[in-house]
Amino acid sequence: MGFLQTFVRNDAMKTDPPEIYNWRVFLLACALGDAKAVKLADANLSANIVSVMQAGAFAGALAANPIADKWGRKPGLLVAAVLAGIGGMMQAASSGNLGALYTGRLIEGLGLGAATMLTPTYISENAPRAVRGMLVGLYQLFETMGAMLAFWINYGALLNQSGNGQWQVPLAMQCLPAVLLFGGMLFCNESPRWLARTDQWEKSTEVLSHVRKLPADHPYVQAEIVEMRRQLAEELASVNGGTSWWSLQKEMWTVAGNRKRAAISIFLMICQQMTGTNAVNYYAPTIFTDLGVTGNANSLFATGVYGIVKMVSCGLFLLFLADTLGRKKSFLWTGIAMGIAMFYLGFYVRFDPPKAGASVPPAGYVALVMVYLFAAFFQFGWGPVCWIYVSEIPTARLRSLNVSLAAATQWAFNLVVARSTPVMLETVGSNGYGTYFIFGSFCFGMVVFALFFVPETKGISLERMDELFGVANFEDIEDVGTAARRASLDEKEADVHVERV
């Protein structure tokens, strides 16, 4: 707690009992980190092969919703890990057979898509409110770690492998994160909020007590349970208790506060992809070559450094700013910064493009720096914060559906960007300079959206999100942190009274 208070500064951190910020909840988040790292070897694959995986991920994100709601978050994540592992093994063993390779990519995509929906949902439902941003953001940190490892594995395979080994080794490495995810989830608990949603209140209290490292009758745990009960009661009252697919759709799109949250989640994921981040991720070697970095090995090396910058930046953001600066301000300043970086790249490629055989001009080195700064800015805002936000704002009954739609949207526009970027780099202006202007314009536009439509959520419990979006009233319920502090003061007063007697 003392360590976290040094970096995390919000109202919830000041009032919540220190016991809830324990190793158990951090271990849960780290165990889930391997879910995103299964994306390990996407760099340097052709657009068609990448697209097959993205199509599978789109379907997996949607299919994971009914599984997560009916059987739970934990079983869903175990299934996702199995699919990702099978897909990775099929690709590595394909021996150049395109049918087997495409099938493996599709199966892996199903697992990856399911994991992208389930992981932030699971972590947000377990995390203490004051550090929820940090914990859910670990998901993005492990994604950047996986991408970084992919770059360096490809680079090492290029230098040290020949023939089929140059692509079989990177593809085989995809199986390791899937194995780690499966093994880690075996030791994790089910989500206490899913248990509450399915009316398993005793089990929910038991799990919440374990995760918070507090007795089941502690005022903080009891206050959290009271909030969960109130939220579910008000949600059920809004749709007469329906639990069918149609009832949930009706609840999401006819209740104004729920409709607003679904729309924000979908639009945030569109914005995340339209920053151009995956255009750089998938085609970084090509982009670095366009900026003047010559030679396949050199462009891959520059791409590997890009991956390191992303990972380090994400780690710094989660530690120092995710739950201190908050969500909205992170969206605002990074959107502006990314737009500036993209526009510089566009102007450089337009007016001072690199020439074959010529040394890189000073403006070219600034352009390379801008690529790395763009990566850092993305990881300080629109990378991790989108996943944090979409997993924390939905109601208890709609969280799985809301995150499923958001994740599917992310994969759909990921596919759009992956398919359109190589064409844009060839056709949108000389040397593709218009590509950077397009993405930069989207970055500036996203700032306007975040400014007017994205309310701040740091330090707010999941249940009180309903109050923030106007679909519930918690005025008669004591805040969980206040309840814990009052109980602590009462206990101290009782101790003083006993000593005096």
Protein Blocks (a to p, Z undefined) as FASTA:
>chain_A
ZZmmmmmccfklmmpcfklmcfklmmmmmmmmmmmmmmmmmgopafklmmmmmmmmmmmm
mmmmmmmmmnojklmmmmmmmmmmmmmmmmmmnnopaklmmmmmmmmmmmmmmmmmmmmm
mmmmmpcfklmmmmmmmmmmmmmmmmmmmmmmmmmmmmmgghjllmmmmmmmmmmmmmmm
mmmmmmpccdfklmmmnopaklmmmmmmmmnopafklmklmmmmmmmmmmmmmmmmmnno
pabfklmmmmmmmmmklmmmmmmmmmmmmmmmmnommmmmmmmmmmmmmnopgcjklmmm
mmmmmmmmmmmmmmmmmmmmmmmnommlmmmmmmmmmmmmmmmmmmmmmmmcccehiacd
fklmmmmmmmmmmmmmmmmmmmmmmmmmmmmmpcfklmmmmmmmmmmmmmmmmmmmmmmm
mmmmmmnoghhlmmmmmmmmmmmmmmmmmmmmmccfehiafklmmmmnopacfklpccfk
lmmmmmmmmmmmmmmmmmmZZ
